[in-house]
C-alpha cells in the first residue's frame, strides 16, 4: 500500500472525499515545508483542486492544522491507553514500543502534530493541550505504579515521563522507512526506556 493510499485510509472518517484530499494534501505540505511556508495554493495543488476549493471545506489553513493536530493527539493517546500488561514493566515496555511504532508508521502526520503546535490559535492550542496532558498523565501513572511496587527508581515523575515520551516523539523528525523497521525501533526504544527507570 502506498504512502498516499495509507494516508487516505487513515482519514476515511473525513467527509466528503474532497475535504479528505485537502487534509492529506495539507499533511504532506506542512510536513515538507512547515506550516508558515505552506500556502493554500500548495495545499490545493497537492489535492488536485483549485485554491478556492479549500475555503468550501475549511475556513482557514489553521483549521486544517487543528484538525490534523486533534486526530494525531487522539490517536497517540489511544495507542498508549490500549496497551495491557500485568506489571508496570510490561506496560511501560508495551507503551513505549507502541508509541514509537506509531510515530514511525505515521511519521508524516506525527511531524506536523508534534512540531507545528505554535501555529495553532490560542483556543485550538488549549484544546490540543488537554490531550498532551492526558498523554503525559498516562505515562506518569505507569511510572508511579512501578515506583510503588519497587520495580522502578524515579525521582522526578513528570520529567522522566517527558523524557520517555520524547524518545518516541523524536522519531517523527528523522524517520526513514529504509533506515529501520518500526517494530525493531519500538523494541530498541522500549529497552532504552526500561534502562532509564532502572527496571
N, C-alpha and C positions, 0 to 999 in steps of 0.2 A: 504494500500500500504506500503510495507516495506521500510526501510531507503535506502537500496541498490537500489530498483526499483525507488524510488523517485529521488535519485542522478543520475541514468542513464537517467531518463526522463528530468531532468534539463539540461543535456548535449547532447540532441539529435542533436544539431547543429554541434557537433564534429564528423567528419567522417574521416576514416572508423570506424566501431564499435570497432576495436582493439585499436585505438587511444583513443576512449572514455573510454574503460575499463582501460587503463593505467592512464588516467586523474582522474577517480574516485578512482582508487587504490592509486594514489598519494595523493588525498584529505584525504582519510582515514589515510594513513600513516603519513602525515605531521601533521594532527590534533592530532593524538595519540602520536607520538614520537618527533615531531618537525622536521624542515627541515634538520638541521645538523645531527641528529641522524638517519635519514632515508637513507637507501642505495637504489641503483637502483634495487638490488635484492629484497628488501622489496616490492617495487612498483610492479615489475613484478609478484611476487608471489601472491599479492592481486588481480592482474588482470588475474591470471591463465595462465601466459605466461613465456617464458624463459627470463633471464636477457638481452640477446642480442636483444630481440624483441623491447625493449624500444627505442633503437637508430635507429630503422627503421622509427619511427614516431616522435621522439623528439631528438634534438641534445644533450640535457643535462637535468639533473634533474632541473636545474634552469629555463630552458624554460618551464617545466611543471608548476613550481611555478608562473611564469609570466602569463601563460595562465589562471590559476586559479585566480590570482590577478586581471587581466583585467576583467574577467567575473564578479567577485564579486563586484568590484567597479562600473562597468557599471550597474549592477542590482540594487545596492543600490541607485545610483543616479536616476535611473528610478523610483524607489519606491517613492522617495521624490518629484520628479517633476510631478508625476502623480496625486498628491493629489490636490483636488479642495476645495474651501471654499470662502464664501462671505466676511469673515472678517479675519484679521490676527490671532485672537484667534482660529477660526475654522480651519484655515490652519495649525497653529502650532500643535493643538491637533491631526489633521489627520496625519501630517507628523511624529510626534513622535510615534504615535500609529503604523503606517505602518512600520516605520524604526525598531521599537522594534520587531514587529511581524516577519519581515523578518529575523532579526538576531537570533530569537528564532527558527523559522521553518528551517532555513538554518545554524544552529549553527556550524556544522562541517566545511562547506565551509567558513563561516564568521570567524571562529577561525584562519584558515590558512590565509585568506585575511588580517585580522587585526593585527596578531601577528607574521607574518613571513616576514614582509617587508624588514628587514635588510639583508636578504639573497639574495635579488634581485641585479642584476648588476646595476651599476650607470645609464646606459642607460634605462634599464627597470624600475628602480625606478622612474626616471624622468617622464616617460610616465604615470605610475600609479599615480604619484603625481598630474598630471593635473586633474584627476578625484577626488582626495581627495580635491583639492582646489575648484572644482565645487560643491562638496557636502557641503563644509563649506559656500560657497557663497550663495547657495540656502537657507540655514538656516539663515544666516545673513540677507538676504533680507526680510524674513518674520518677523524677529525681528525688523528690521528697519521700516517696514511698521507699526508695532504695536506701535513703539515709536512715529512715525509721527502722528498717529491718537489718541494718548494719551492712548491707551489700555495697553501698556507695559511700564515698567520703567527699562531701561537697560543702564547702564553707559559704559559698555565695550562690544560692539557687537561681536568682534571676540572671546573674552574669553567666553562670555555667549553661543555663538553658539557651541564652542568646548565642553563646559560643558554639554549642552543639548544633543549633538550628542554622547558624551561619555557614557551617561546613557544607550542608546540603544546598542552601540557597545560592552560594557562590558558584555552584556547578552551572547554573543557568548563564553565567557570564562568559564561560570559556568552553562549554561542552561542544564536542565534535564527535558525531557517531563513529567516525573512523578511528578515533583515538582509543575508546574503551566502551565495552558493553555496559548499559545501565545497571544490570544485575551485579556485575563484578564490582562496579563502583559503589553500589549500595552495600555490598559485603565489606569492602575496604573501609568505608566511612563508618559503618556500624562498629567495626573493630576499633577504629580510632576513638569513637565516642566512648566506648566502654573503658578504654585505657584512660581517657580524660577524667573519668569519675572513679578511677581505681577499682573497677569491678573485678 
